[in-house]
Each structure stands twice: as structure tokens, then as C-alpha cells.
Amino acid sequence: MVTTEQAYYSRGFKKSVSDTHAWRTVENSAKYLIPVIKPDFKVLDVGSGPGSITIDFAKNYLPQGSIIGVEPTQELIDVANENKLKNDSNLENVSFQLGSIYDLPFEDNSFDLVHAHQVVIHLQDPIKALKELERVTKPGGYVCVRDADLESSIIYPEKFEFLSQFYVLKGKNAVSTDTRAGRKLRARAIEAGYVLDNIKTSFSSWLVADDMEIKKRWTDSTTTRIKSGAEVVFPDDPEKNKETNEKAIKLWKEWSQDEKSTFTMVHFELTYQKPI
């Protein structure tokens, strides 16, 4: 079930995709907003996926507050609720519900902080979405958005550089993914009418390098996602698509076993305080 037409879900829900998001936490994916979040904040997490970041907020950052995770697909809501129960069945300050980023089911000025991680990157109308995030944010509250810049990915040694190209190719051939979304984030906020003086831009990165076990987990989840058919690199050429995916799987496995290998990707972050 999908609440509204959002292009990212036009090919349907795949658990292999949401599983690759489940390792994300506040520490590795939303650390930039720790300086502004307060223990009693009412928070909205738009595009909460399998709920790992949402649940982390609830358990470790909002002891007197609350958080709602929103997704447009019932399957992801079910996955998030399952993960909530596995994590802590007594966790009462987090919930998940259906909703579209284009038409959030909340009144104006409802939340102290509205968060969206790797969401705007996949939207056909990012400006409309950013306006909607601001609408439900209280005056004086914060809109916090983080998006990857897929074209910034770097992989080493050179024999694995095809995998960086693979990230870009699959992004460009996805229904709505913008492979340069990160670098455009500030400009899009300005286009959405955000007050220039209230915009703070930062960046951080994911780095997979030192821990061989993390490399293995990264590779296992990534290759499972490819094997499931979630990655369509050449939609008009099934044979070439199959060959490309098989090559990516082979290289990821080799990369994960190489002690010299590294992978990094830059993410841009927006922290916006809504005028009082």
C-alpha cells in the first residue's frame, strides 16, 4: 500500500533495499543535528525507512520528548514497528504512521524538529517537499535534511573504481534519484523560500575502511540488494543490466576482502531554523 504516488516506490517495496538502511544511527547519519535537538523535543522523521535512526532518537536523545516516523508504504511501517519491538518493547515515545512528504498529515507548526535523511535525493519535486517540511515545523524549530552526493563516491584501489561508476549509473537510471542532490541541497532550500540567514550548511561522510567485519556487512547487504533485482542500471537492456550487476557483485566481494580497500561518500546537511 502506498499513500500517494512517489516515484521512488513506483517499482514497489523491496525488503532488501530497506535492510541496507537498517545500520544507520544518529551517530553515523544524523550527528550534525545533535547541537540543536533537546530532550523534550517533539520530532518528526520523514522517510524513516526501517526506523533505525528514529528508534535511536527515541531511546537516546528524547527522554522527555517523542518522535513520529512517516513513510508512504505500509510495508515499511510494518518493518519499522517490528524493529521497534525487537529493539525495546517498552519504548513508548516513538511511533510510525503512513504519510507523504508532499502532504504530511499534521497541522501547521506541529514539531520542534523535522528530520529527513536521504529522502529529498529521491524526489521528483524536492522544492514542494522542503516547503512541506517547513510548514509542519514550529516557529523557532528546525528543519534538518541530509542527502548524499552519489557522484562524490570514492573507492580504492583503482581496480574497484567501477563500483563508484555503478553508484552513479544506478542512480541516474532510477526513477527519480538525483546523483548530485547533496550539492544542490542549499540551493533548493533557498528556492523553497527558506530565509537565507537561517540556513546552516555542513557536510560529513560515510567511510568504510578499517573494520573488516563492517566491510563484510556492507558488502553482504549491498550485494543482496543487487541480487534481489532492486538495482536497475540499464532498464532497456536486461542482458547488459544482468552483466553489470554480476560484475558489481564480484567486485564488492573482492573489495571486502582487500585489506587496503576504502570507500567513502560525501553527504551535505542542512540545518534550518524557522523564523519566529
Buried (B, 14 or more C-beta within 10 A) or exposed (E): EBBEEBBBBEBEBBBBBBBBBBBBBBEBBBBBBEEBBEEEBBBBBBBBBBBBBBBBBBBEBBEEBBBBBBBBBEBBBEBBBEBBEEBEEEEEBBBBBBBBBBEBEBEEBBBBBBBBBBBBBBBBBBBEBBBBBBBBBBEEBBBBBBBBBBBBBEBBEEEBBBBBBBBBBBBEBBBBBBBBBBBBBBEBBEEBEBEEEBBBEEBBEBEBBEEEEBBEBBBBBBBBBBEEEBBBBBEEEEEEBEEBBEEBBEBBBEBBEBEEBBBBBBBBBBBBBBEE
